[in-house]
């Protein structure tokens, strides 16, 4: 199973982007869908999680600006990013965990660049 993340690009500070992640084939019993990011020279960090199709969690840096939504049945997860800042520049990776985290799938990443 492969995850495909797309929607990244180059935007100016204050603008918005929406990232999409889909799977190459259906994954059953998904319990977590999420986004992480990794900026140059930094460790990968949590951006947003959607757990069991309902509860959400966000990294402190994006709270109030980013929104994660998802459709478990369609194996799709989205990240709406508003009020983007230059420090949001990173490669964004989608992640899906299934069967109570026994299976852990990662996408290839999509680059988001925010200019000042």
N, C-alpha and C positions, 0 to 999 in steps of 0.2 A: 504494500500500500504506500502510495506517495501522496504527500500533501503539496498542493500548489498554492503559493501565495502570490498575489499580484495587486496592483493598484498603487505601488510606490511611484515616486517621481520627485521632481524638483519644484518646490513652491517657495513663496516668500513668507516671511514671518507674518502671522495673523491669518493666514489662509487655512483651508481645510483639505483633507484627503480622506478617502475611505479605502481601507484595505479589505481584501476578500481572500478567503482560504477555502479551498475545496479539496476533496479527496479523490484519488484515482478510482477507487471502488468503495462501496459502502463498508463502513465500520460499525459494528453493532455494539450495544452496551457502552456507549460513550458516557463517561462521567465528568470529564473536564475538557473544556475547550479554552484555549488561551493564546495570548500573544506575548512574546518576549522581544527584547531588542538588545543589540550590541553595538555600541559606538566604538570608533577606532581607539584602541588602547585601553578599553574598559571591559569589565566583565559583563556577561549577559545578565540582564535584569528583567524582572517581571514588569509587564505593562498592564495586562488585564486578564482576568480569569472569569469564566462562567462555569459554575459547578452544578452538576445535575440539572442542567437546563434552566436553573432559576437564579440562585444567588450569584452575586458578582463581587469581585475584589479588584482593586486597582493599585498600581504603584503610586506612591505619594507624589511623584513628579507629574503625573498625568491626571490626578483626580480633579473632576470638575470640567475637564477639557475633552477627554476621550470617553467613548462609550462602546462597550462590547455587546454585540448581539449574536445570536446563533440559531441555527435550525438543525437540531440534532438529527432529525429524520432525514434531512437532505445532506447531512455532513458538511454544513457550511458555517463558517464563522466570519464575522465582520468586525472591523474596528473603525469607527468613525472618529476621526481626529480633527478637532477644531482648535482654533487659536494656536496654531503651531508656532513653536519657538526654535531658534537655531540649535538649542541643546536637545531637541527631539531628533536631530539628525542621527541616523543609525540604520543598520540592517534590521528589519523586523521579521521575526520568525513566528509562524503559527505552530501550535502544539495541540495534540489531541491525546488524551489518555482514556483508555477503555478497560472494561472488566476490572473495576476497582484498582486502577492504576497498574495493572499487570502489563498492559501494553502501552507503549509511549511512542508516539509518532511525531516527527518534525518535518516542517516544510523547508524549502531551500533558502528562504529569505527573500525579502524584497527591500530595496534601498529607498529610504526616504531622506531627502536632503532639503533642509530648510535654510534659506538664505536670509541674511539680516537686511 
